[in-house]
Every structure is written in structure tokens, then in C-alpha cells.
Amino acid sequence: MEPRPTGGAVISITGNRCAVVDGCDGIMDYDQEKVILRTGRLTVRINGRDLRLARLTENSAVIHGIISSVEYSY
């Protein structure tokens, strides 16, 4: 696995059904329509339907469901 450039999160999305967020520092909010993750200085919000956390480790999260958008904010 390659190192993350400048310590930022690496987000991989497969189709609109699965997102893997490496570099996740924690969950800020979570329900079936949104998952908000802290990734260093950035906040990542994944919007969709029937979202669920399939896996959560100390530095990554896997989200399954129907993903409609991904937003970034500081």
C-alpha cells in the first residue's frame, strides 16, 4: 500500500454502493441517509440511502448503501 500524501484521507468508491475511507479519525454523525467522518482537518460527508457502516477500524471505515454524493468541508 502506498503512503498517503500529506496525511490526507484516501477515499475509494466502487460504483455507487461502497465507499472505503482510509485515514478516518472518527465518526461525527451516522444514520441511514448520511455518514459524517473526521479525517484530519477535513470532514467527509457521504449522503445516500440505506447507508450502513459495514466495517470500522481505528483508521478506516467501509460504508455500504446507495451513495448519492460525497462532500468535503473544513
N, CA, C, O and CB atoms as a CASP TS submission, in Angstrom:
PFRMAT TS
TARGET T0000
AUTHOR 0000-0000-0000
METHOD Language model
MODEL 1
PARENT N/A
ATOM      1  N   MET     1       0.837  -1.178   0.000  1.00  0.00           N
ATOM      2  CA  MET     1       0.000   0.000   0.000  1.00  0.00           C
ATOM      3  C   MET     1       0.883   1.243   0.000  1.00  0.00           C
ATOM      4  O   MET     1       1.867   1.314   0.736  1.00  0.00           O
ATOM      5  CB  MET     1      -0.953  -0.003   1.213  1.00  0.00           C
ATOM      6  N   GLU     2       0.536   2.196  -0.809  1.00  0.00           N
ATOM      7  CA  GLU     2       1.306   3.428  -0.908  1.00  0.00           C
ATOM      8  C   GLU     2       0.994   4.337   0.270  1.00  0.00           C
ATOM      9  O   GLU     2      -0.134   4.330   0.763  1.00  0.00           O
ATOM     10  CB  GLU     2       1.012   4.148  -2.233  1.00  0.00           C
ATOM     11  N   PRO     3       1.966   5.122   0.737  1.00  0.00           N
ATOM     12  CA  PRO     3       1.687   6.067   1.825  1.00  0.00           C
ATOM     13  C   PRO     3       0.742   7.162   1.363  1.00  0.00           C
ATOM     14  O   PRO     3       0.730   7.535   0.190  1.00  0.00           O
ATOM     15  CB  PRO     3       2.989   6.686   2.349  1.00  0.00           C
ATOM     16  N   ARG     4      -0.048   7.671   2.293  1.00  0.00           N
ATOM     17  CA  ARG     4      -0.969   8.766   1.983  1.00  0.00           C
ATOM     18  C   ARG     4      -0.194  10.055   1.800  1.00  0.00           C
ATOM     19  O   ARG     4       0.633  10.397   2.645  1.00  0.00           O
ATOM     20  CB  ARG     4      -2.028   8.929   3.092  1.00  0.00           C
ATOM     21  N   PRO     5      -0.441  10.783   0.716  1.00  0.00           N
ATOM     22  CA  PRO     5       0.242  12.064   0.521  1.00  0.00           C
ATOM     23  C   PRO     5      -0.262  13.096   1.527  1.00  0.00           C
ATOM     24  O   PRO     5      -1.470  13.247   1.712  1.00  0.00           O
ATOM     25  CB  PRO     5       0.034  12.576  -0.921  1.00  0.00           C
ATOM     26  N   THR     6       0.639  13.789   2.160  1.00  0.00           N
ATOM     27  CA  THR     6       0.372  14.866   3.116  1.00  0.00           C
ATOM     28  C   THR     6      -0.627  14.476   4.203  1.00  0.00           C
ATOM     29  O   THR     6      -1.307  15.346   4.747  1.00  0.00           O
ATOM     30  CB  THR     6      -0.140  16.075   2.383  1.00  0.00           C
ATOM     31  N   GLY     7      -0.727  13.194   4.529  1.00  0.00           N
ATOM     32  CA  GLY     7      -1.565  12.772   5.645  1.00  0.00           C
ATOM     33  C   GLY     7      -3.053  12.856   5.407  1.00  0.00           C
ATOM     34  O   GLY     7      -3.819  12.689   6.356  1.00  0.00           O
ATOM     35  N   GLY     8      -3.504  13.105   4.189  1.00  0.00           N
ATOM     36  CA  GLY     8      -4.930  13.205   3.907  1.00  0.00           C
ATOM     37  C   GLY     8      -5.585  11.846   3.789  1.00  0.00           C
ATOM     38  O   GLY     8      -4.909  10.822   3.692  1.00  0.00           O
ATOM     39  N   ALA     9      -6.899  11.844   3.799  1.00  0.00           N
ATOM     40  CA  ALA     9      -7.656  10.616   3.663  1.00  0.00           C
ATOM     41  C   ALA     9      -7.618  10.123   2.220  1.00  0.00           C
ATOM     42  O   ALA     9      -7.509  10.909   1.279  1.00  0.00           O
ATOM     43  CB  ALA     9      -9.101  10.825   4.122  1.00  0.00           C
ATOM     44  N   VAL    10      -7.709   8.815   2.072  1.00  0.00           N
ATOM     45  CA  VAL    10      -7.842   8.187   0.768  1.00  0.00           C
ATOM     46  C   VAL    10      -9.236   7.579   0.718  1.00  0.00           C
ATOM     47  O   VAL    10      -9.580   6.737   1.547  1.00  0.00           O
ATOM     48  CB  VAL    10      -6.722   7.104   0.518  1.00  0.00           C
ATOM     49  N   ILE    11     -10.040   8.006  -0.257  1.00  0.00           N
ATOM     50  CA  ILE    11     -11.416   7.545  -0.366  1.00  0.00           C
ATOM     51  C   ILE    11     -11.569   6.802  -1.680  1.00  0.00           C
ATOM     52  O   ILE    11     -11.305   7.346  -2.752  1.00  0.00           O
ATOM     53  CB  ILE    11     -12.419   8.729  -0.272  1.00  0.00           C
ATOM     54  N   SER    12     -12.000   5.552  -1.583  1.00  0.00           N
ATOM     55  CA  SER    12     -12.243   4.727  -2.768  1.00  0.00           C
ATOM     56  C   SER    12     -13.730   4.432  -2.842  1.00  0.00           C
ATOM     57  O   SER    12     -14.323   3.953  -1.875  1.00  0.00           O
ATOM     58  CB  SER    12     -11.409   3.403  -2.728  1.00  0.00           C
ATOM     59  N   ILE    13     -14.334   4.718  -3.995  1.00  0.00           N
ATOM     60  CA  ILE    13     -15.758   4.466  -4.169  1.00  0.00           C
ATOM     61  C   ILE    13     -15.921   3.484  -5.318  1.00  0.00           C
ATOM     62  O   ILE    13     -15.394   3.693  -6.411  1.00  0.00           O
ATOM     63  CB  ILE    13     -16.549   5.792  -4.437  1.00  0.00           C
ATOM     64  N   THR    14     -16.657   2.411  -5.055  1.00  0.00           N
ATOM     65  CA  THR    14     -16.931   1.397  -6.064  1.00  0.00           C
ATOM     66  C   THR    14     -18.380   1.545  -6.491  1.00  0.00           C
ATOM     67  O   THR    14     -19.299   1.301  -5.709  1.00  0.00           O
ATOM     68  CB  THR    14     -16.642  -0.042  -5.526  1.00  0.00           C
ATOM     69  N   GLY    15     -18.577   1.951  -7.754  1.00  0.00           N
ATOM     70  CA  GLY    15     -19.929   2.225  -8.234  1.00  0.00           C
ATOM     71  C   GLY    15     -20.572   3.279  -7.357  1.00  0.00           C
ATOM     72  O   GLY    15     -19.947   4.286  -7.027  1.00  0.00           O
ATOM     73  N   ASN    16     -21.819   3.049  -6.979  1.00  0.00           N
ATOM     74  CA  ASN    16     -22.449   3.934  -6.002  1.00  0.00           C
ATOM     75  C   ASN    16     -22.908   3.129  -4.785  1.00  0.00           C
ATOM     76  O   ASN    16     -23.844   3.518  -4.087  1.00  0.00           O
ATOM     77  CB  ASN    16     -23.646   4.686  -6.637  1.00  0.00           C
ATOM     78  N   ARG    17     -22.227   1.989  -4.541  1.00  0.00           N
ATOM     79  CA  ARG    17     -22.673   1.084  -3.488  1.00  0.00           C
ATOM     80  C   ARG    17     -21.691   0.891  -2.336  1.00  0.00           C
ATOM     81  O   ARG    17     -22.076   0.367  -1.291  1.00  0.00           O
ATOM     82  CB  ARG    17     -22.969  -0.228  -4.081  1.00  0.00           C
ATOM     83  N   CYS    18     -20.435   1.300  -2.499  1.00  0.00           N
ATOM     84  CA  CYS    18     -19.447   1.047  -1.447  1.00  0.00           C
ATOM     85  C   CYS    18     -18.406   2.169  -1.425  1.00  0.00           C
ATOM     86  O   CYS    18     -17.886   2.562  -2.469  1.00  0.00           O
ATOM     87  CB  CYS    18     -18.758  -0.330  -1.660  1.00  0.00           C
ATOM     88  N   ALA    19     -18.110   2.675  -0.237  1.00  0.00           N
ATOM     89  CA  ALA    19     -17.042   3.663  -0.055  1.00  0.00           C
ATOM     90  C   ALA    19     -16.118   3.173   1.049  1.00  0.00           C
ATOM     91  O   ALA    19     -16.571   2.738   2.108  1.00  0.00           O
ATOM     92  CB  ALA    19     -17.622   5.077   0.289  1.00  0.00           C
ATOM     93  N   VAL    20     -14.816   3.248   0.789  1.00  0.00           N
ATOM     94  CA  VAL    20     -13.805   2.912   1.779  1.00  0.00           C
ATOM     95  C   VAL    20     -13.029   4.189   2.068  1.00  0.00           C
ATOM     96  O   VAL    20     -12.459   4.798   1.163  1.00  0.00           O
ATOM     97  CB  VAL    20     -12.856   1.752   1.280  1.00  0.00           C
ATOM     98  N   VAL    21     -13.011   4.590   3.334  1.00  0.00           N
ATOM     99  CA  VAL    21     -12.319   5.811   3.743  1.00  0.00           C
ATOM    100  C   VAL    21     -11.148   5.406   4.627  1.00  0.00           C
ATOM    101  O   VAL    21     -11.340   5.034   5.784  1.00  0.00           O
ATOM    102  CB  VAL    21     -13.284   6.801   4.494  1.00  0.00           C
ATOM    103  N   ASP    22      -9.924   5.477   4.081  1.00  0.00           N
ATOM    104  CA  ASP    22      -8.709   5.223   4.848  1.00  0.00           C
ATOM    105  C   ASP    22      -8.201   6.562   5.351  1.00  0.00           C
ATOM    106  O   ASP    22      -8.155   7.534   4.596  1.00  0.00           O
ATOM    107  CB  ASP    22      -7.619   4.482   3.989  1.00  0.00           C
ATOM    108  N   GLY    23      -7.823   6.620   6.612  1.00  0.00           N
ATOM    109  CA  GLY    23      -7.408   7.874   7.221  1.00  0.00           C
ATOM    110  C   GLY    23      -8.520   8.486   8.044  1.00  0.00           C
ATOM    111  O   GLY    23      -8.472   9.671   8.376  1.00  0.00           O
ATOM    112  N   CYS    24      -9.514   7.694   8.374  1.00  0.00           N
ATOM    113  CA  CYS    24     -10.658   8.154   9.164  1.00  0.00           C
ATOM    114  C   CYS    24     -10.265   8.234  10.635  1.00  0.00           C
ATOM    115  O   CYS    24      -9.765   7.263  11.202  1.00  0.00           O
ATOM    116  CB  CYS    24     -11.877   7.210   8.977  1.00  0.00           C
ATOM    117  N   ASP    25     -10.492   9.397  11.254  1.00  0.00           N
ATOM    118  CA  ASP    25     -10.167   9.594  12.666  1.00  0.00           C
ATOM    119  C   ASP    25     -11.356   9.332  13.591  1.00  0.00           C
ATOM    120  O   ASP    25     -11.176   9.192  14.801  1.00  0.00           O
ATOM    121  CB  ASP    25      -9.662  11.000  12.882  1.00  0.00           C
ATOM    122  N   GLY    26     -12.555   9.267  13.041  1.00  0.00           N
ATOM    123  CA  GLY    26     -13.733   9.024  13.871  1.00  0.00           C
ATOM    124  C   GLY    26     -15.019   9.394  13.173  1.00  0.00           C
ATOM    125  O   GLY    26     -15.017  10.056  12.135  1.00  0.00           O
ATOM    126  N   ILE    27     -16.117   8.955  13.761  1.00  0.00           N
ATOM    127  CA  ILE    27     -17.446   9.231  13.221  1.00  0.00           C
ATOM    128  C   ILE    27     -18.029  10.422  13.954  1.00  0.00           C
ATOM    129  O   ILE    27     -18.033  10.454  15.184  1.00  0.00           O
ATOM    130  CB  ILE    27     -18.377   7.993  13.349  1.00  0.00           C
ATOM    131  N   MET    28     -18.523  11.404  13.211  1.00  0.00           N
ATOM    132  CA  MET    28     -19.159  12.566  13.813  1.00  0.00           C
ATOM    133  C   MET    28     -20.670  12.402  13.865  1.00  0.00           C
ATOM    134  O   MET    28     -21.308  12.842  14.822  1.00  0.00           O
ATOM    135  CB  MET    28     -18.797  13.824  13.042  1.00  0.00           C
ATOM    136  N   ASP    29     -21.253  11.767  12.837  1.00  0.00           N
ATOM    137  CA  ASP    29     -22.698  11.531  12.796  1.00  0.00           C
ATOM    138  C   ASP    29     -22.949  10.388  11.827  1.00  0.00           C
ATOM    139  O   ASP    29     -22.164  10.154  10.909  1.00  0.00           O
ATOM    140  CB  ASP    29     -23.488  12.826  12.368  1.00  0.00           C
ATOM    141  N   TYR    30     -24.058   9.675  12.041  1.00  0.00           N
ATOM    142  CA  TYR    30     -24.313   8.489  11.226  1.00  0.00           C
ATOM    143  C   TYR    30     -25.778   8.123  11.313  1.00  0.00           C
ATOM    144  O   TYR    30     -26.325   7.972  12.405  1.00  0.00           O
ATOM    145  CB  TYR    30     -23.432   7.304  11.673  1.00  0.00           C
ATOM    146  N   ASP    31     -26.416   7.981  10.157  1.00  0.00           N
ATOM    147  CA  ASP    31     -27.749   7.392  10.082  1.00  0.00           C
ATOM    148  C   ASP    31     -27.900   6.799   8.690  1.00  0.00           C
ATOM    149  O   ASP    31     -26.911   6.697   7.964  1.00  0.00           O
ATOM    150  CB  ASP    31     -28.877   8.454  10.382  1.00  0.00           C
ATOM    151  N   GLN    32     -29.105   6.404   8.295  1.00  0.00           N
ATOM    152  CA  GLN    32     -29.294   5.724   7.015  1.00  0.00           C
ATOM    153  C   GLN    32     -29.154   6.649   5.804  1.00  0.00           C
ATOM    154  O   GLN    32     -29.047   6.178   4.672  1.00  0.00           O
ATOM    155  CB  GLN    32     -30.647   5.074   6.988  1.00  0.00           C
ATOM    156  N   GLU    33     -29.155   7.970   6.041  1.00  0.00           N
ATOM    157  CA  GLU    33     -29.059   8.912   4.924  1.00  0.00           C
ATOM    158  C   GLU    33     -27.743   9.677   4.866  1.00  0.00           C
ATOM    159  O   GLU    33     -27.469  10.357   3.877  1.00  0.00           O
ATOM    160  CB  GLU    33     -30.181   9.885   5.000  1.00  0.00           C
ATOM    161  N   LYS    34     -26.924   9.576   5.915  1.00  0.00           N
ATOM    162  CA  LYS    34     -25.639  10.281   5.908  1.00  0.00           C
ATOM    163  C   LYS    34     -24.651   9.605   6.843  1.00  0.00           C
ATOM    164  O   LYS    34     -25.028   9.010   7.852  1.00  0.00           O
ATOM    165  CB  LYS    34     -25.825  11.752   6.310  1.00  0.00           C
ATOM    166  N   VAL    35     -23.381   9.710   6.485  1.00  0.00           N
ATOM    167  CA  VAL    35     -22.279   9.300   7.358  1.00  0.00           C
ATOM    168  C   VAL    35     -21.283  10.452   7.316  1.00  0.00           C
ATOM    169  O   VAL    35     -20.790  10.809   6.246  1.00  0.00           O
ATOM    170  CB  VAL    35     -21.616   7.912   6.898  1.00  0.00           C
ATOM    171  N   ILE    36     -20.986  11.033   8.474  1.00  0.00           N
ATOM    172  CA  ILE    36     -20.046  12.149   8.549  1.00  0.00           C
ATOM    173  C   ILE    36     -18.814  11.670   9.314  1.00  0.00           C
ATOM    174  O   ILE    36     -18.905  11.237  10.463  1.00  0.00           O
ATOM    175  CB  ILE    36     -20.696  13.408   9.242  1.00  0.00           C
ATOM    176  N   LEU    37     -17.660  11.756   8.649  1.00  0.00           N
ATOM    177  CA  LEU    37     -16.406  11.251   9.209  1.00  0.00           C
ATOM    178  C   LEU    37     -15.395  12.373   9.356  1.00  0.00           C
ATOM    179  O   LEU    37     -15.342  13.283   8.528  1.00  0.00           O
ATOM    180  CB  LEU    37     -15.831  10.134   8.331  1.00  0.00           C
ATOM    181  N   ARG    38     -14.596  12.308  10.404  1.00  0.00           N
ATOM    182  CA  ARG    38     -13.488  13.241  10.603  1.00  0.00           C
ATOM    183  C   ARG    38     -12.245  12.587  10.003  1.00  0.00           C
ATOM    184  O   ARG    38     -11.929  11.439  10.315  1.00  0.00           O
ATOM    185  CB  ARG    38     -13.280  13.593  12.137  1.00  0.00           C
ATOM    186  N   THR    39     -11.548  13.320   9.147  1.00  0.00           N
ATOM    187  CA  THR    39     -10.318  12.810   8.517  1.00  0.00           C
ATOM    188  C   THR    39      -9.242  13.881   8.623  1.00  0.00           C
ATOM    189  O   THR    39      -8.970  14.590   7.653  1.00  0.00           O
ATOM    190  CB  THR    39     -10.563  12.411   7.015  1.00  0.00           C
ATOM    191  N   GLY    40      -8.639  14.000   9.779  1.00  0.00           N
ATOM    192  CA  GLY    40      -7.656  15.065   9.985  1.00  0.00           C
ATOM    193  C   GLY    40      -8.354  16.406  10.039  1.00  0.00           C
ATOM    194  O   GLY    40      -9.274  16.597  10.833  1.00  0.00           O
ATOM    195  N   ARG    41      -7.925  17.337   9.201  1.00  0.00           N
ATOM    196  CA  ARG    41      -8.547  18.663   9.177  1.00  0.00           C
ATOM    197  C   ARG    41      -9.841  18.688   8.379  1.00  0.00           C
ATOM    198  O   ARG    41     -10.633  19.620   8.522  1.00  0.00           O
ATOM    199  CB  ARG    41      -7.585  19.674   8.604  1.00  0.00           C
ATOM    200  N   LEU    42     -10.067  17.701   7.558  1.00  0.00           N
ATOM    201  CA  LEU    42     -11.264  17.662   6.722  1.00  0.00           C
ATOM    202  C   LEU    42     -12.383  16.853   7.368  1.00  0.00           C
ATOM    203  O   LEU    42     -12.143  15.926   8.142  1.00  0.00           O
ATOM    204  CB  LEU    42     -10.930  17.081   5.358  1.00  0.00           C
ATOM    205  N   THR    43     -13.602  17.230   7.029  1.00  0.00           N
ATOM    206  CA  THR    43     -14.777  16.440   7.361  1.00  0.00           C
ATOM    207  C   THR    43     -15.326  15.919   6.039  1.00  0.00           C
ATOM    208  O   THR    43     -15.469  16.674   5.078  1.00  0.00           O
ATOM    209  CB  THR    43     -15.856  17.284   8.160  1.00  0.00           C
ATOM    210  N   VAL    44     -15.633  14.626   5.996  1.00  0.00           N
ATOM    211  CA  VAL    44     -16.181  13.995   4.801  1.00  0.00           C
ATOM    212  C   VAL    44     -17.599  13.562   5.117  1.00  0.00           C
ATOM    213  O   VAL    44     -17.836  12.855   6.097  1.00  0.00           O
ATOM    214  CB  VAL    44     -15.309  12.781   4.334  1.00  0.00           C
ATOM    215  N   ARG    45     -18.547  13.989   4.284  1.00  0.00           N
ATOM    216  CA  ARG    45     -19.949  13.612   4.457  1.00  0.00           C
ATOM    217  C   ARG    45     -20.362  12.780   3.250  1.00  0.00           C
ATOM    218  O   ARG    45     -20.248  13.228   2.109  1.00  0.00           O
ATOM    219  CB  ARG    45     -20.871  14.876   4.620  1.00  0.00           C
ATOM    220  N   ILE    46     -20.838  11.580   3.507  1.00  0.00           N
ATOM    221  CA  ILE    46     -21.339  10.695   2.465  1.00  0.00           C
ATOM    222  C   ILE    46     -22.854  10.660   2.594  1.00  0.00           C
ATOM    223  O   ILE    46     -23.387  10.292   3.641  1.00  0.00           O
ATOM    224  CB  ILE    46     -20.716   9.254   2.574  1.00  0.00           C
ATOM    225  N   ASN    47     -23.541  11.042   1.529  1.00  0.00           N
ATOM    226  CA  ASN    47     -25.001  11.092   1.515  1.00  0.00           C
ATOM    227  C   ASN    47     -25.545   9.966   0.663  1.00  0.00           C
ATOM    228  O   ASN    47     -24.906   9.543  -0.300  1.00  0.00           O
ATOM    229  CB  ASN    47     -25.502  12.450   0.994  1.00  0.00           C
ATOM    230  N   GLY    48     -26.738   9.475   1.020  1.00  0.00           N
ATOM    231  CA  GLY    48     -27.354   8.427   0.221  1.00  0.00           C
ATOM    232  C   GLY    48     -28.567   7.834   0.901  1.00  0.00           C
ATOM    233  O   GLY    48     -29.228   8.484   1.711  1.00  0.00           O
ATOM    234  N   ARG    49     -28.851   6.577   0.554  1.00  0.00           N
ATOM    235  CA  ARG    49     -29.988   5.841   1.126  1.00  0.00           C
ATOM    236  C   ARG    49     -29.500   4.502   1.643  1.00  0.00           C
ATOM    237  O   ARG    49     -28.572   3.906   1.096  1.00  0.00           O
ATOM    238  CB  ARG    49     -31.124   5.642   0.075  1.00  0.00           C
ATOM    239  N   ASP    50     -30.130   4.047   2.692  1.00  0.00           N
ATOM    240  CA  ASP    50     -29.822   2.730   3.271  1.00  0.00           C
ATOM    241  C   ASP    50     -28.338   2.576   3.583  1.00  0.00           C
ATOM    242  O   ASP    50     -27.775   1.497   3.396  1.00  0.00           O
ATOM    243  CB  ASP    50     -30.263   1.621   2.319  1.00  0.00           C
ATOM    244  N   LEU    51     -27.701   3.643   4.055  1.00  0.00           N
ATOM    245  CA  LEU    51     -26.279   3.594   4.379  1.00  0.00           C
ATOM    246  C   LEU    51     -26.056   2.848   5.689  1.00  0.00           C
ATOM    247  O   LEU    51     -26.840   2.963   6.631  1.00  0.00           O
ATOM    248  CB  LEU    51     -25.696   5.013   4.466  1.00  0.00           C
ATOM    249  N   ARG    52     -24.980   2.089   5.725  1.00  0.00           N
ATOM    250  CA  ARG    52     -24.594   1.402   6.960  1.00  0.00           C
ATOM    251  C   ARG    52     -23.084   1.257   6.999  1.00  0.00           C
ATOM    252  O   ARG    52     -22.421   1.126   5.970  1.00  0.00           O
ATOM    253  CB  ARG    52     -25.281   0.012   7.068  1.00  0.00           C
ATOM    254  N   LEU    53     -22.564   1.283   8.212  1.00  0.00           N
ATOM    255  CA  LEU    53     -21.134   1.061   8.402  1.00  0.00           C
ATOM    256  C   LEU    53     -20.904  -0.444   8.393  1.00  0.00           C
ATOM    257  O   LEU    53     -21.292  -1.148   9.325  1.00  0.00           O
ATOM    258  CB  LEU    53     -20.614   1.715   9.738  1.00  0.00           C
ATOM    259  N   ALA    54     -20.273  -0.926   7.335  1.00  0.00           N
ATOM    260  CA  ALA    54     -20.005  -2.352   7.216  1.00  0.00           C
ATOM    261  C   ALA    54     -18.800  -2.741   8.067  1.00  0.00           C
ATOM    262  O   ALA    54     -18.737  -3.850   8.597  1.00  0.00           O
ATOM    263  CB  ALA    54     -19.771  -2.736   5.748  1.00  0.00           C
ATOM    264  N   ARG    55     -17.839  -1.814   8.195  1.00  0.00           N
ATOM    265  CA  ARG    55     -16.643  -2.088   8.997  1.00  0.00           C
ATOM    266  C   ARG    55     -16.059  -0.772   9.480  1.00  0.00           C
ATOM    267  O   ARG    55     -16.063   0.225   8.757  1.00  0.00           O
ATOM    268  CB  ARG    55     -15.587  -2.891   8.180  1.00  0.00           C
ATOM    269  N   LEU    56     -15.558  -0.776  10.701  1.00  0.00           N
ATOM    270  CA  LEU    56     -14.910   0.399  11.269  1.00  0.00           C
ATOM    271  C   LEU    56     -13.690  -0.060  12.043  1.00  0.00           C
ATOM    272  O   LEU    56     -13.793  -0.894  12.943  1.00  0.00           O
ATOM    273  CB  LEU    56     -15.883   1.203  12.183  1.00  0.00           C
ATOM    274  N   THR    57     -12.525   0.491  11.689  1.00  0.00           N
ATOM    275  CA  THR    57     -11.297   0.202  12.429  1.00  0.00           C
ATOM    276  C   THR    57     -10.766   1.521  12.980  1.00  0.00           C
ATOM    277  O   THR    57     -11.418   2.557  12.853  1.00  0.00           O
ATOM    278  CB  THR    57     -10.226  -0.510  11.519  1.00  0.00           C
ATOM    279  N   GLU    58      -9.604   1.483  13.581  1.00  0.00           N
ATOM    280  CA  GLU    58      -9.076   2.710  14.185  1.00  0.00           C
ATOM    281  C   GLU    58      -8.702   3.765  13.154  1.00  0.00           C
ATOM    282  O   GLU    58      -8.571   4.937  13.508  1.00  0.00           O
ATOM    283  CB  GLU    58      -7.870   2.389  15.027  1.00  0.00           C
ATOM    284  N   ASN    59      -8.524   3.382  11.871  1.00  0.00           N
ATOM    285  CA  ASN    59      -8.178   4.400  10.877  1.00  0.00           C
ATOM    286  C   ASN    59      -8.890   4.225   9.533  1.00  0.00           C
ATOM    287  O   ASN    59      -8.479   4.822   8.538  1.00  0.00           O
ATOM    288  CB  ASN    59      -6.697   4.389  10.652  1.00  0.00           C
ATOM    289  N   SER    60      -9.948   3.417   9.492  1.00  0.00           N
ATOM    290  CA  SER    60     -10.690   3.291   8.233  1.00  0.00           C
ATOM    291  C   SER    60     -12.155   2.951   8.500  1.00  0.00           C
ATOM    292  O   SER    60     -12.517   2.436   9.558  1.00  0.00           O
ATOM    293  CB  SER    60     -10.050   2.213   7.335  1.00  0.00           C
ATOM    294  N   ALA    61     -12.979   3.256   7.504  1.00  0.00           N
ATOM    295  CA  ALA    61     -14.410   2.950   7.574  1.00  0.00           C
ATOM    296  C   ALA    61     -14.853   2.457   6.205  1.00  0.00           C
ATOM    297  O   ALA    61     -14.394   2.947   5.173  1.00  0.00           O
ATOM    298  CB  ALA    61     -15.246   4.202   8.022  1.00  0.00           C
ATOM    299  N   VAL    62     -15.757   1.475   6.213  1.00  0.00           N
ATOM    300  CA  VAL    62     -16.350   0.962   4.983  1.00  0.00           C
ATOM    301  C   VAL    62     -17.851   1.210   5.081  1.00  0.00           C
ATOM    302  O   VAL    62     -18.502   0.766   6.026  1.00  0.00           O
ATOM    303  CB  VAL    62     -16.024  -0.573   4.765  1.00  0.00           C
ATOM    304  N   ILE    63     -18.389   1.922   4.100  1.00  0.00           N
ATOM    305  CA  ILE    63     -19.806   2.274   4.094  1.00  0.00           C
ATOM    306  C   ILE    63     -20.459   1.585   2.901  1.00  0.00           C
ATOM    307  O   ILE    63     -19.982   1.700   1.772  1.00  0.00           O
ATOM    308  CB  ILE    63     -20.011   3.829   4.033  1.00  0.00           C
ATOM    309  N   HIS    64     -21.547   0.872   3.154  1.00  0.00           N
ATOM    310  CA  HIS    64     -22.340   0.242   2.094  1.00  0.00           C
ATOM    311  C   HIS    64     -23.693   0.924   2.029  1.00  0.00           C
ATOM    312  O   HIS    64     -24.174   1.454   3.031  1.00  0.00           O
ATOM    313  CB  HIS    64     -22.504  -1.290   2.338  1.00  0.00           C
ATOM    314  N   GLY    65     -24.303   0.915   0.867  1.00  0.00           N
ATOM    315  CA  GLY    65     -25.612   1.502   0.646  1.00  0.00           C
ATOM    316  C   GLY    65     -25.646   2.136  -0.730  1.00  0.00           C
ATOM    317  O   GLY    65     -24.797   1.851  -1.575  1.00  0.00           O
ATOM    318  N   ILE    66     -26.610   2.982  -0.951  1.00  0.00           N
ATOM    319  CA  ILE    66     -26.723   3.687  -2.233  1.00  0.00           C
ATOM    320  C   ILE    66     -26.180   5.100  -2.029  1.00  0.00           C
ATOM    321  O   ILE    66     -26.837   5.943  -1.419  1.00  0.00           O
ATOM    322  CB  ILE    66     -28.220   3.715  -2.756  1.00  0.00           C
ATOM    323  N   ILE    67     -24.991   5.347  -2.537  1.00  0.00           N
ATOM    324  CA  ILE    67     -24.291   6.618  -2.331  1.00  0.00           C
ATOM    325  C   ILE    67     -24.720   7.599  -3.415  1.00  0.00           C
ATOM    326  O   ILE    67     -24.629   7.303  -4.607  1.00  0.00           O
ATOM    327  CB  ILE    67     -22.741   6.418  -2.346  1.00  0.00           C
ATOM    328  N   SER    68     -25.190   8.779  -2.986  1.00  0.00           N
ATOM    329  CA  SER    68     -25.610   9.786  -3.959  1.00  0.00           C
ATOM    330  C   SER    68     -24.610  10.929  -4.076  1.00  0.00           C
ATOM    331  O   SER    68     -24.517  11.548  -5.136  1.00  0.00           O
ATOM    332  CB  SER    68     -26.969  10.335  -3.582  1.00  0.00           C
ATOM    333  N   SER    69     -23.848  11.232  -3.002  1.00  0.00           N
ATOM    334  CA  SER    69     -22.860  12.305  -3.087  1.00  0.00           C
ATOM    335  C   SER    69     -21.848  12.192  -1.962  1.00  0.00           C
ATOM    336  O   SER    69     -22.089  11.548  -0.940  1.00  0.00           O
ATOM    337  CB  SER    69     -23.543  13.673  -3.047  1.00  0.00           C
ATOM    338  N   VAL    70     -20.698  12.842  -2.179  1.00  0.00           N
ATOM    339  CA  VAL    70     -19.639  12.948  -1.174  1.00  0.00           C
ATOM    340  C   VAL    70     -19.274  14.412  -1.090  1.00  0.00           C
ATOM    341  O   VAL    70     -19.028  15.055  -2.111  1.00  0.00           O
ATOM    342  CB  VAL    70     -18.382  12.056  -1.530  1.00  0.00           C
ATOM    343  N   GLU    71     -19.237  14.955   0.139  1.00  0.00           N
ATOM    344  CA  GLU    71     -18.919  16.365   0.354  1.00  0.00           C
ATOM    345  C   GLU    71     -17.723  16.476   1.295  1.00  0.00           C
ATOM    346  O   GLU    71     -17.542  15.659   2.197  1.00  0.00           O
ATOM    347  CB  GLU    71     -20.145  17.130   0.931  1.00  0.00           C
ATOM    348  N   TYR    72     -16.917  17.497   1.065  1.00  0.00           N
ATOM    349  CA  TYR    72     -15.755  17.785   1.899  1.00  0.00           C
ATOM    350  C   TYR    72     -15.895  19.175   2.491  1.00  0.00           C
ATOM    351  O   TYR    72     -16.350  20.097   1.814  1.00  0.00           O
ATOM    352  CB  TYR    72     -14.443  17.666   1.089  1.00  0.00           C
ATOM    353  N   SER    73     -15.507  19.334   3.753  1.00  0.00           N
ATOM    354  CA  SER    73     -15.505  20.662   4.371  1.00  0.00           C
ATOM    355  C   SER    73     -14.408  20.729   5.417  1.00  0.00           C
ATOM    356  O   SER    73     -13.898  19.705   5.873  1.00  0.00           O
ATOM    357  CB  SER    73     -16.882  20.986   5.006  1.00  0.00           C
ATOM    358  N   TYR    74     -14.049  21.967   5.795  1.00  0.00           N
ATOM    359  CA  TYR    74     -13.052  22.191   6.848  1.00  0.00           C
ATOM    360  C   TYR    74     -13.743  22.513   8.141  1.00  0.00           C
ATOM    361  O   TYR    74     -13.083  22.736   9.155  1.00  0.00           O
ATOM    362  CB  TYR    74     -12.083  23.320   6.471  1.00  0.00           C
TER
END
